[in-house]
Amino acid sequence: MGAWAKVALTVLVVLVPGGFLLALAFAFFRVLRTGWKAAQSGAPGQAVSLRAVVARVDLRDVMRLARRR
């Protein structure tokens, strides 16, 4: 993520009501997408369920990503 995107996300969290929830949702979907890609690459040719991917999402991963961004 570029510097301007980090600034925009910080302004969003500070100024917009509900901005923190938007930032948290953004981090959650980034972690979910990463987990989805890992599950697909780990099991080629097999169906990957969204339920299995969501079950593996850990709040620590989401918060780690949110702090890093």
DSSP file (Angstrom, degrees, kcal/mol; ACC not computed):
  #  RESIDUE AA STRUCTURE BP1 BP2  ACC     N-H-->O    O-->H-N    N-H-->O    O-->H-N    TCO  KAPPA ALPHA  PHI   PSI    X-CA   Y-CA   Z-CA
    1    1 A M              0   0    0      0, 0.0     5,-0.0     0, 0.0     0, 0.0   0.000 360.0 360.0 360.0 133.5    0.0    0.0    0.0
    2    2 A G     >  -     0   0    0      1,-0.1     4,-1.8     4,-0.0     5,-0.1  -0.180 360.0-105.6 -75.4 170.0    1.4    3.4   -1.0
    3    3 A A  H  > S+     0   0    0      1,-0.2     4,-2.2     2,-0.2     5,-0.2   0.883 119.6  52.6 -64.3 -39.6    2.0    6.3    1.3
    4    4 A W  H  > S+     0   0    0      1,-0.2     4,-2.5     2,-0.2    -1,-0.2   0.881 107.4  52.1 -66.1 -36.3   -1.0    8.2   -0.1
    5    5 A A  H  > S+     0   0    0      2,-0.2     4,-2.4     1,-0.2    -1,-0.2   0.884 108.6  50.8 -66.7 -37.6   -3.3    5.2    0.6
    6    6 A K  H  X S+     0   0    0     -4,-1.8     4,-2.2     2,-0.2    -2,-0.2   0.905 111.2  48.2 -64.7 -41.3   -2.1    5.0    4.2
    7    7 A V  H  X S+     0   0    0     -4,-2.2     4,-2.5     2,-0.2    -2,-0.2   0.923 111.6  49.8 -64.1 -44.0   -2.8    8.7    4.7
    8    8 A A  H  X S+     0   0    0     -4,-2.5     4,-2.2     1,-0.2    -2,-0.2   0.900 111.1  48.9 -62.4 -41.1   -6.3    8.4    3.1
    9    9 A L  H  X S+     0   0    0     -4,-2.4     4,-2.2     2,-0.2    -1,-0.2   0.886 111.0  50.4 -66.7 -38.6   -7.1    5.4    5.3
   10   10 A T  H  X S+     0   0    0     -4,-2.2     4,-2.2     2,-0.2    -2,-0.2   0.921 111.3  48.0 -64.5 -44.0   -5.9    7.3    8.4
   11   11 A V  H  X>S+     0   0    0     -4,-2.5     4,-2.9     1,-0.2     5,-0.5   0.894 110.2  53.4 -63.2 -39.7   -8.1   10.3    7.5
   12   12 A L  H  X5S+     0   0    0     -4,-2.2     4,-1.5     1,-0.2     7,-0.2   0.921 110.4  46.2 -60.6 -44.9  -11.0    8.0    6.9
   13   13 A V  H  <5S+     0   0    0     -4,-2.2     7,-0.4     6,-0.2     6,-0.3   0.887 119.0  41.1 -66.4 -39.0  -10.6    6.4   10.4
   14   14 A V  H  <5S+     0   0    0     -4,-2.2    -2,-0.2    -5,-0.2    -1,-0.2   0.907 126.0  27.8 -78.2 -42.4  -10.3    9.8   12.1
   15   15 A L  H  <5S+     0   0    0     -4,-2.9    -3,-0.2    -5,-0.2    -2,-0.2   0.826 103.0  74.2 -95.4 -34.1  -12.9   11.9   10.3
   16   16 A V  S ><<S-     0   0    0     -4,-1.5     3,-2.2    -5,-0.5     4,-0.3  -0.686  81.9-119.6 -89.5 128.4  -15.6    9.6    9.0
   17   17 A P  T 3  S+     0   0    0      0, 0.0    -3,-0.1     0, 0.0    -2,-0.1  -0.469 105.0  18.2 -61.7 130.6  -18.1    8.2   11.5
   18   18 A G  T 3> S+     0   0    0     -2,-0.2     4,-1.8    -5,-0.1     5,-0.1   0.565  86.6 130.3  82.4   8.8  -17.8    4.4   11.4
   19   19 A G  H <>  +     0   0    0     -3,-2.2     4,-2.5    -6,-0.3    -6,-0.2   0.848  67.1  57.0 -64.1 -35.2  -14.4    4.8    9.7
   20   20 A F  H  > S+     0   0    0     -7,-0.4     4,-2.5    -4,-0.3    -1,-0.2   0.913 106.6  49.3 -63.6 -41.0  -12.8    2.3   12.1
   21   21 A L  H  > S+     0   0    0      2,-0.2     4,-2.5     1,-0.2    -1,-0.2   0.883 110.3  51.1 -65.6 -37.1  -15.3   -0.3   11.2
   22   22 A L  H  X S+     0   0    0     -4,-1.8     4,-2.3     2,-0.2    -2,-0.2   0.917 111.5  47.2 -64.2 -42.2  -14.6    0.3    7.5
   23   23 A A  H  X S+     0   0    0     -4,-2.5     4,-2.2     2,-0.2    -2,-0.2   0.889 112.8  49.3 -66.0 -38.9  -10.9   -0.1    8.1
   24   24 A L  H  X S+     0   0    0     -4,-2.5     4,-2.5     2,-0.2    -2,-0.2   0.893 110.9  49.8 -66.9 -39.6  -11.4   -3.2   10.1
   25   25 A A  H  X S+     0   0    0     -4,-2.5     4,-2.4     2,-0.2    -2,-0.2   0.892 109.4  52.5 -64.5 -39.4  -13.7   -4.7    7.3
   26   26 A F  H  X S+     0   0    0     -4,-2.3     4,-1.8     2,-0.2    -2,-0.2   0.932 111.3  46.1 -60.6 -46.3  -11.0   -3.8    4.8
   27   27 A A  H  X S+     0   0    0     -4,-2.2     4,-2.3     1,-0.2    -2,-0.2   0.899 111.2  53.0 -64.4 -40.6   -8.4   -5.7    6.8
   28   28 A F  H  X S+     0   0    0     -4,-2.5     4,-2.6     1,-0.2    -2,-0.2   0.922 110.1  46.7 -61.4 -44.8  -10.7   -8.6    7.3
   29   29 A F  H  X S+     0   0    0     -4,-2.4     4,-2.4     2,-0.2    -1,-0.2   0.818 109.8  53.9 -70.8 -29.0  -11.4   -9.0    3.6
   30   30 A R  H  X S+     0   0    0     -4,-1.8     4,-2.2     2,-0.2    -1,-0.2   0.931 112.0  44.4 -66.0 -44.4   -7.6   -8.7    2.8
   31   31 A V  H  X S+     0   0    0     -4,-2.3     4,-2.5     2,-0.2    -2,-0.2   0.900 113.7  51.3 -64.7 -40.4   -6.9  -11.6    5.3
   32   32 A L  H  X S+     0   0    0     -4,-2.6     4,-2.3     1,-0.2    -2,-0.2   0.912 110.2  48.3 -63.1 -43.1   -9.9  -13.5    3.8
   33   33 A R  H  X S+     0   0    0     -4,-2.4     4,-2.4     2,-0.2    -1,-0.2   0.889 111.2  50.3 -65.5 -39.3   -8.6  -13.1    0.3
   34   34 A T  H  X S+     0   0    0     -4,-2.2     4,-2.2     1,-0.2    -2,-0.2   0.916 112.1  47.6 -64.0 -42.9   -5.1  -14.2    1.3
   35   35 A G  H  X S+     0   0    0     -4,-2.5     4,-2.4     2,-0.2    -2,-0.2   0.874 110.4  52.6 -64.6 -37.3   -6.5  -17.2    3.0
   36   36 A W  H  X S+     0   0    0     -4,-2.3     4,-2.2     2,-0.2    -2,-0.2   0.925 110.7  46.6 -64.2 -45.2   -8.7  -18.0   -0.1
   37   37 A K  H  X S+     0   0    0     -4,-2.4     4,-2.3     1,-0.2    -2,-0.2   0.894 112.9  49.9 -64.9 -39.2   -5.6  -17.8   -2.4
   38   38 A A  H  X S+     0   0    0     -4,-2.2     4,-1.8     1,-0.2    -2,-0.2   0.899 111.2  49.2 -65.8 -39.9   -3.6  -20.0    0.0
   39   39 A A  H  X S+     0   0    0     -4,-2.4     4,-1.1     2,-0.2    -2,-0.2   0.887 112.3  48.3 -67.2 -38.4   -6.4  -22.6    0.2
   40   40 A Q  H  < S+     0   0    0     -4,-2.2     3,-0.2     1,-0.2    -2,-0.2   0.893 113.9  45.3 -69.5 -39.1   -6.7  -22.7   -3.6
   41   41 A S  H  < S+     0   0    0     -4,-2.3    -1,-0.2     1,-0.2    -2,-0.2   0.793 111.3  54.2 -75.3 -25.8   -3.0  -23.0   -4.2
   42   42 A G  H  < S+     0   0    0     -4,-1.8    -1,-0.2     1,-0.2    -2,-0.2   0.713 117.3  34.7 -78.6 -20.7   -2.7  -25.7   -1.5
   43   43 A A  S >< S-     0   0    0     -4,-1.1     3,-1.7    -3,-0.2    -1,-0.2  -0.583  78.3-170.9-133.6  71.5   -5.4  -27.9   -3.0
   44   44 A P  T 3  S+     0   0    0      0, 0.0     3,-0.1     0, 0.0    -3,-0.1  -0.420  75.4  15.5 -67.2 136.0   -5.3  -27.7   -6.8
   45   45 A G  T 3  S+     0   0    0      1,-0.3     2,-0.3    -2,-0.1    -5,-0.0   0.362 105.4 104.2  85.7  -5.3   -8.2  -29.4   -8.5
   46   46 A Q  S <  S-     0   0    0     -3,-1.7    -1,-0.3    -6,-0.2     2,-0.3  -0.805  77.3-107.4-108.6 151.6  -10.3  -29.5   -5.3
   47   47 A A        -     0   0    0     -2,-0.3     2,-0.5    -3,-0.1    -1,-0.0  -0.576  29.0-151.7 -76.1 135.7  -13.2  -27.3   -4.4
   48   48 A V        -     0   0    0     -2,-0.3     2,-0.3     4,-0.0    -8,-0.1  -0.936   9.7-144.1-109.8 127.9  -12.5  -24.8   -1.6
   49   49 A S     >  -     0   0    0     -2,-0.5     4,-1.6     1,-0.1     5,-0.1  -0.690  12.6-137.7 -94.5 145.3  -15.4  -23.7    0.5
   50   50 A L  H  > S+     0   0    0     -2,-0.3     4,-2.8     1,-0.2     5,-0.2   0.855 104.8  60.6 -64.4 -34.8  -15.8  -20.2    1.8
   51   51 A R  H  > S+     0   0    0      1,-0.2     4,-2.0     2,-0.2    -1,-0.2   0.906 104.1  48.5 -60.1 -42.6  -16.9  -21.6    5.2
   52   52 A A  H  > S+     0   0    0      2,-0.2     4,-0.9     1,-0.2    -1,-0.2   0.881 112.6  48.2 -66.2 -38.4  -13.5  -23.4    5.6
   53   53 A V  H >X S+     0   0    0     -4,-1.6     3,-0.6     1,-0.2     4,-0.6   0.926 112.0  48.2 -68.7 -43.9  -11.6  -20.3    4.7
   54   54 A V  H >< S+     0   0    0     -4,-2.8     3,-0.9     1,-0.2    -2,-0.2   0.853 106.1  59.0 -65.0 -33.9  -13.6  -18.1    7.1
   55   55 A A  H 3< S+     0   0    0     -4,-2.0    -1,-0.2     1,-0.2    -2,-0.2   0.786 104.8  50.9 -65.6 -26.0  -13.1  -20.7    9.9
   56   56 A R  H << S+     0   0    0     -4,-0.9     2,-0.3    -3,-0.6    -1,-0.2   0.579  82.6 109.1 -88.1  -9.8   -9.4  -20.3    9.5
   57   57 A V    <<  -     0   0    0     -3,-0.9     2,-0.4    -4,-0.6   -25,-0.0  -0.527  55.5-158.8 -71.0 127.4   -9.4  -16.5    9.8
   58   58 A D    >>  -     0   0    0     -2,-0.3     4,-1.6     1,-0.1     3,-0.6  -0.874  21.9-134.1-109.9 140.2   -7.9  -15.4   13.1
   59   59 A L  H 3> S+     0   0    0     -2,-0.4     4,-2.7     1,-0.2     5,-0.2   0.830 106.9  61.6 -61.2 -31.4   -8.6  -12.0   14.7
   60   60 A R  H 3> S+     0   0    0      1,-0.2     4,-2.4     2,-0.2    -1,-0.2   0.895 102.6  50.4 -62.1 -38.8   -4.9  -11.7   15.5
   61   61 A D  H <> S+     0   0    0     -3,-0.6     4,-2.1     2,-0.2    -1,-0.2   0.905 111.0  48.7 -65.1 -41.0   -4.2  -11.8   11.7
   62   62 A V  H  X S+     0   0    0     -4,-1.6     4,-2.3     2,-0.2    -2,-0.2   0.927 113.9  45.3 -64.9 -45.0   -6.8   -9.1   11.1
   63   63 A M  H  X S+     0   0    0     -4,-2.7     4,-2.4     2,-0.2     5,-0.2   0.864 110.8  53.9 -69.1 -34.8   -5.4   -6.9   13.8
   64   64 A R  H  X S+     0   0    0     -4,-2.4     4,-1.9    -5,-0.2    -1,-0.2   0.915 111.7  45.3 -63.5 -42.2   -1.8   -7.5   12.7
   65   65 A L  H  X S+     0   0    0     -4,-2.1     4,-1.7     2,-0.2    -2,-0.2   0.894 111.7  52.1 -67.3 -40.0   -2.7   -6.4    9.2
   66   66 A A  H  < S+     0   0    0     -4,-2.3    -2,-0.2     1,-0.2    -1,-0.2   0.884 111.8  46.3 -65.4 -38.2   -4.7   -3.4   10.4
   67   67 A R  H  < S+     0   0    0     -4,-2.4    -1,-0.2     1,-0.2    -2,-0.2   0.863 111.5  51.6 -70.7 -35.1   -1.7   -2.2   12.5
   68   68 A R  H  <        0   0    0     -4,-1.9    -2,-0.2     1,-0.2    -1,-0.2   0.817 360.0 360.0 -72.2 -29.8    0.7   -2.7    9.7
   69   69 A R     <        0   0    0     -4,-1.7    -1,-0.2    -5,-0.1    -2,-0.2   0.464 360.0 360.0 -80.4 360.0   -1.4   -0.7    7.2
